[in-house]
Amino acid sequence: MRNDVMKAQPVFLGILLFATTVICFGQTSSPKPAANEEAIINLEKSVTEAYKNRQTDTFKKYLDKNYVGINAEGITKVATEVTGMQNTDLRNYSFADMKVVFPKAGVALVTYKTTVQSSAAGQDTSGTYNVASVWAKRWGNWFLISHALIKSQ
């Protein structure tokens, strides 16, 4: 009888190890990345639409209080972006090659190309731009913390 128990122990331990491994791997799966990517893309489109329509309050609600913008004119803060929005006529825009990565929990980096028909302070700014935006999740909401816009040559 003792030999039967000793033979059964390794089998039991093997089954227990296998079951534990399956349970552990099942618990490490992350939320649906596609859903998270789509949410960030929608936020990026929403902030652009608010900018286009000069909806100051809506636009500002997406920006983090420590927001930093980067463009050909230099580095901007929230107030500068709002002033620029009032002097910009964004007539049309499109997005291409949008990609979202999550370098760590609560941080999203979205990159894409945008083609715009626009003018700023009376000068034509139409063209194709390379864009990178960083979003951070704080207090349960996503906020834009940095946005870089560089015109393609």
N, C-alpha and C positions, 0 to 999 in steps of 0.2 A: 504494500500500500504506500509506503514512504517513497518508493521509486516513481510511482504514478504521480504523486504530488510534485516531486522534484522535476519531472518531465513536463508537467503542465505549467509550472511557473514561468519558464522562458516564453512559452506560447502566449500566456496571459500578459506578460510584460510587453511582448511584441505588439499585441493587439492594442494594449493601453497606449503605448508609444505612438502607434499609427493614428489612433483616434485623437490623441492630444495634438499631434501635428496637424491633422486636418482641421481641427477646431481653431488652432492658432492661426493658420493661414487664412481661414475664413474670416477671422476677426481683423486681419490687417488690411483688408481691401479698403481702398479709399472711396470717397463719394464719387459719383459719376463725373469723370473729367470733362466729358463733352458738355454736360449741363453747366459746369463751372465756366468753361470756355465761352459758351454761348452767353452767359450772364455778363461776362466782362466785355465781350463784343457789343452787346446791347448797351452797356453803360457808355462805352466809347462813342457809339453812334448817338446816344442821347445827349451827351455833353456837347458833341459837335452840332447837333440840331439846335440846342439851346443857344449856342454861340451864334449860329447862322441867324436865328430869329431874334437875337439881342435880348434874350430873356435873362436879365441880370440875376435875379433871385434864384431861378432854376439852375443857371450856370454855376453860381457860387456854391450851391448846396452840394455839388459834386466835388468841389476842390477842398483839399485838406488845408487847414490854416497855415501850414508850413509849405504849401505848394511852391514848386520851382519850375518855371518854363524855360526852354532853351530854343532860341531861333537865331536867325541871321543878325538880328539887332542886339542880341546878348541874352542875359539872364533876367527873367521876370518873376514877379510875385503876383499874388491874387489881384491887388489893386491895379497893377499894370495890365494884366490880362483883361480886366473889366473895361478899362479905358480903351484898350486896343479894340475890343469887341465893338464899342460904340463908334469907332472910326473905320470899321471894316465892313465891306459889302461882300458877303459870301453868297454868291448867287447860285452856285451849283457845286456839288462835290460827289465823288464816288470813292469807294474803298476797294482795294485789291490785295490779295495775298495776306489776309489777316491770320496771324498766328498768335496763340496765347500759351505761355509757359508759367508754371507756378514754381519758382525757385525754392520757396519754403511756404509753409502754411500761412495763409493770410496775406500773401504777396503775389501779385500777378503782373507779368510783363506782356504787353501786347505790342506787336510790330506789324506794320503794313505800309502800303503805298496809297496815297490819296491824290486824285487829280481834281483840281479846283478851278473854278472860274471866280475870280475875286479881285477886289481892289482894296487898298488901305491908304488912307489919307490922300486919296485922289490918284494914286499910282497903281498900275496893273500889277497884281501879284499872282496871276493865273499860272498854272503849271502843275507839274507832278512833284510830290514831296515824299520823302521817306520819313516815317513817323515811329516813335517809340514812346509808349506811355507806361508808367508804373502806377499800379493801384494797390492800396493797402486796405485790409479789412480791420476796422476799428469800431468797437461798440456795436458789432453786428451789422455794420454797413460798410460798403466799399467807398473809398475816397481816392480821388486822383491826386497823387503826391508829386508826380513829375511828368512833363510832356515835352518831348523834343521833336522839332519840326525842321527838316533840312531839305531845301530845294534840290531836286535832281539836276544834274548838268546835262 
